Amino acid sequence: MDCTTVRERLAGFGASIESSLETSTLEHLRSCSSCRDCQAIEMETDDLLSARLPHFQAPPRLKECLQASFSPTLARVPGRPTSRKPIGRWLVPVVSAALSAVIVWGVLRAPGRGEDDTLWSEAVSDHLRVISSSHPVEIESGGIHQVKPWFTGRLDFAPRISFSGDDDFPLVGGSVGYFLDRKAAVLVFKCRLHTITLLVFPNERLPWPASSSVRFGTTDGIAREWRGFNVLAWKRADLGFALVSDVNRADLVKLATRIAEP
């Protein structure tokens, strides 16, 4: 079995690759390091898509269109390897485009989940990753003038932050993370025993939510409780900022004021 055939069969199996491929394909993988690399990429991509992309129910009309696009004769018979005939060369991009349409439609149109929810959900998910990590920061704090230069070359933007932390809100450190589809600066503060995550990210093309407004200093922001956490968000020029914690909102507003004000 040649590499081209094996790589075609790898496409689309994702996390179930090992259990879905026949013996000849698995034997080739054991002897070909290049194809094993492709297998690893397929599996990692599948894991990343499952972890990072939201899941939505496809609208009935889209389901009908997809069903109409497939002939019953193309259905896979259990136990029989999928044959990659020339039809597969156009079928894969068609399905990929359809799945992309479901994702975009879900983000913009899903009932019960408005555009407002995207920022809150992502901010809280990022905060949960911080508090559950055994190493929540990549650079420990020696003050903002030590942490902020560390981001140079690791981000495609400069996080404009001047607050170095204080006795009320000591700065623990920072790391590079992701906010939806873009890199983000992640800074971790403490308030007594509470962890507070600050996310700084480019706000271009983000669906900025409309929620209860809050003013701290001269800055207008928005606030919401989401899954038991308080979240404050605001914009400054081309950057977005989000503070997340289980600390009370009054304390979060105090920290937001010190971060947002020069």
N, C-alpha and C positions, 0 to 999 in steps of 0.2 A: 504494500500500500504506500502510495507516494504522499509527500507532505501536503500538496495541494488538496487532495481528497480528505486527508485527516483534518486540515484546518477548516474545510467547508463543514465537516461533521461536528467540529467543536462549536461552531457558531450557533448560539441560541440555546445551548444546553444549560449554561450557567452553573449554578451550584449542584445540579444533578448530573454533571458530566460523567463522573466515575461510574454511576449506576446505569447510565443511558447508552454508553458506547459498547460496541461489540468487541470480541476478543482481539480481532486483527488490529483494530484501532488502538486498543490499550497496549498491545505488544509494540506497535510503532512508537507510541509515546514513551515507553520504557527505554527505547534505544535512540530517541531523537531529542536532544536537549532543546533544539530550536522550537519544536512543536510543543514541548512541555512548557516553554516560556509563553507560547500563545495560549495554552490551556490555563496557565496561571492568570494571564491578563483577562481571559473570558470570565474566570471565576471571581476575580477581584472586581471587575466592572459590574458583575451581577450583584455582588455584595454591596458595592457603593450605591448602585441605583436603588436597591431595596432599603438601604439605610437613609439615604438623603432625599429621595423623591417622595412627595406625598402620594397617597393612594386614594383614588376616587372611583366611584361607580360611573361607568360609561353611560352616556345618555342613550335612551332606547333607539333613537334614529341612527346613531353611529353603529350600534350593535347590528341593526338591520343591514346597513351598508356593508359592514364587514362580512356578515353571513352571506350576503348576496355575491360577494367577491370570490368566495371559495366554492369549488365544486365538491360534492360529497365524495367523489372518487379520490380526492386529495387527502381524505382523513387517514391518519396513521393507524394501521392495524397493530394491536398490542403484540409485542414480541417480534415484530418485523422491523428491521432497521429502516430508517427514513432514507429514501432514495433522493439524492441531490441531482435531479434532472435539470436541464436548462431553465425550467420554470422557476426553480429556486433562486435563480440569479435576479429575477425581478420581484419574486414574492417577498424576500427578506426586506428590501427597502420599502415595499408597500406596507408591510406590517409595521416596520419601524416608524414610518411616517404616521400611521394610524395611532400607534401608541403615544407618539409625541403629541398628536392632536388631543388624545384623552387627557394627558397631563396638563396641557395648556388650558383645555376646556375646564378641567377640574379646578385649577387654581383660580380661574376668572369667573366661573359660572356655577360651581357646585352649590346646590341648595343647602341652606343651613350653615354654610361656611363662606362668609363674605371675604372680600379682599382684606378686610380689617384683620382677620385671624392669622394671616401669613406671618407677619412680623412677630406677633405675640408667641405663636407656637414655636417659631424658630429660636427666638431669644430664650425661652424657657428650656427648650431642648439643649441648647448650647450650655446653659447654666448647669443643667443636670449632668452633662458630660464633665464639666469642671469639678463639681463636688463629688462625683463618683470616681474620679481618676486618682490613682496613687501618686501621680506627679502632675498636679494641675498647672504648674508654671514651668516654662523652659528657662527663664531668666529670673533669678530671685532678686528682690528689690534691694537696691542701694540708693533708692530715690528715683524719681522720674527721669533725671538726667543720666542715669545709668540704664534704665529700662528702655526709654524711648529710642536711643541710638541703636539698641540691639535689633530693632525692627528694620533698620536700613538694609536693603537688599533682600529681605524676606517678604516684604509686601510691595505691591505696585502703587502704593500711596503712602503719604506720611500722616500718621495719626496725630492730629493736633491736640495735644493734651499737655497741660502745664502743672496740674495738681500732683504733688509728690506724696500725698498722704499726710496724715497728722495723727495725734493721739486718739481722736475719735474714729478715724477711718485709716488705719495703717495700710500702706500698699504692700501686698505680698510679693507680687511679681507679674510677669506677663508671658504670653505665648502666642503663637500663630494658630488661628482656627479658621473656620469657614462660616459664613452667614449666607444661607441658601446657596447661590451659585458663585460666590465671590469670597476671596480671602478677607479675613478680619483680624484686627488686633484684639486680643483678649487680655484684659487686665483684671487682676483679682485683688479685692480689698477685703478687710475684715471690719466688722462692727460688733464688738463684744465677741460672742461665740458664733456669730452669723457670717457666712461667706457671701460676698457681693461680687457679681461678675459684671464688668463693663465691656461691652462689645462696640468696636468702632469699625465702620465699614463704608464703602462707597454707596451712596443712596440712589445712584442712577438706575432708572427703570423699576425701582421697587414700588409696589403698591402700598403707599404710605397710609396707615390706618386713620380712621376718624373715630376717636374715642373721647373720654372725658378729658378736658383740657386742664393743665396745671401750669402755674407760672412760678419759676424760681429765679430770683434776681431779675434780670432783664430778658430771660429766655422763656419762650413759650414751648411747652412740651405736651405730651399726651400720656395718660396713665391708665393702667388697667390691671385687675387681678386676673391671673390666668393659671389654672390648675393649682391654686393655692399659693402662688408666688406673686409678688408685686413687681410690676414692670413699668419703668419710665422710659420714654423715648423722645428724642428731639433731633432736629437737623441743624447743621451749621455749614452753610455753603454746600459743597458737594459731598459732605460726609454725614452719615447717620450715626446716632449714639443710642445705646440701650443699656439700662441698668436693670439687673434682675437679682432678686433675693427674697428670702422668706422673712426678712426684717420688715418692720412696720413701714408704712408709706412715708410717715413724717421723717424718719431717719434717712430713707432713700432720697427724699426731696432735699435734705440737708447736703448729702453727698453730691447730688446732681448740681446743686447750686455752686459748690466748690469746684466741680469739674467744668461746668459750662461757662462760668464767669472768669474773665481774664484775671 
